Amino acid sequence: MLDCLMTPAEKRLREEVRAFVKDDVDKQLLRDMDEDKVRYPREFLEKAAARGLLGLRFPEKYGGRGMPWASEIIALEEVGVLGTSLGCLYSLVSIVGEAIDKFGSEMLKEKYLRPTIEGRLTAAEALTEPRGGSDFFGATCTARREGDYYILNGQKRFVVGSEGADYFMVYARTDPDGPPHQSISAFLVDRCPEVKVEYLYGLMGTRGGGTGRLVFSDVKVPAENLLGEENNGGAIFYQMMIPERMTSAGGAIGMGRAALEVAARYSTRRKAFGQTIKNFQAVNFKVAESVTSLDTARGIVYIAARSVDAGDPPARSRRLVSEAKKVATENAWTVVNNAMQVMGGIGYSNVYPIEKMLRDVRLIMIWTGTNEIMDLIIQHEYYKELEREGILGRDIELDAAEAEQADEKIYE
């Protein structure tokens, strides 16, 4: 985040997170994760917890710092330079923690939220199913109430962190005959023999974060592990879109920034035709475009954070958060591509980290809702806002020279 928008406390937080990223994350860990030699780096979360850097937004009584979103995105950008795998594992505390904090009982907060923030438990969110990606409400995973338990059956896939998670936040259909938006519930499900974790995927990037498939076979879930009310999982899902998309946006900026810095420094050393390539317009214009793209992303992400923190109407925050995710991830993709173009062939090799960043950054335009879904939400909320608020201030349409020609304004 830009210094002019940051408080002294936020600047200190930035330095804390930078120190953690610099000193506590060994480069060999990143290499081993990308080669799938490490499938779940639990120690990364434990080290972050030891520094008090997990769950920053949550109340201090549960181990958090009670910070606003505007502060958390500062931490997310710094962690984002490590790539999407570690960035996502770091974010899962915020994502799953949101559901527990907003919808969980006091017992669940003590049993799950506190130890997750303290690094003693690890979590994963089970959202996507084999038959559905963006179609969340088409979920076929089921949970049937039997006395004091729910019996959970079904599958989830592309679950980041599943390989090493101690528990999972799972959405399942609890009313098979109800309308889609009113028949899904959310649960906290402990790892157990009836939860089969399959590490299946040969991913293009974002490796080493424990992404896998979950298969639930008659899993007994205590009724007290229900989040919120039965069949009200839709409300939880909509709330969860805030942390899922804000964390994606913040991490994307960090990755784009890191790629730009590598390429820009390279351009000050690499020579061609007798001069450093930074002097070539084809190079320095790509740097200019990248700087502008990152600052643009920072601006919309900060606005979205302030909207959520200020308690804006949910529809407006939903639009702004969707804009933040779309702009930040697409701009990061542009910046990393620009970085590779500036560096030329050597950028396509693993002598530099740009090729890994390119593989990593591609995913964030897909996960937590594709950017096409973001477009759908943005236009939907804007049209509703336009109808709700009417004309604010001057009616510009009436300024046209022939505005009174009502017969020419044909709409059907």
Secondary structure, DSSP 8 states (H G I E B T S, - for coil): --GGG--HHHHHHHHHHHHHHHHSS-HHHHHHHHTTS-S--HHHHHHHHHTT-SSTTS-GGGT-----HHHHHHHHHHHHTT-HHHHHHHHHHHHHHHHHHHH--HHHIIIIIHHHHTTSS-EEEE--BTTBSS-GGG---EEEEETTEEEEEEEEEEETTTTT-SEEEEEEES-TTS-GGGSEEEEEEE--TTEEEE-----SSSTTS--EEEEEEEEEEEGGGEESSTT-HHHHHHHHHHHHHHHHHHHHHHHHHHHHHHHHHHHHH-EETTEEGGGSHHHHHHHHHHHHHHHHHHHHHHHHHHHHHHT--HHHHHHHHHHHHHHHHHHHHHHHHHHHHHHGGGGGSTTSTHHHHHHHHHHTTTTTS-HHHHHHHHHHHHHHHHHHH---S--GGGGSTTTT-GGG----
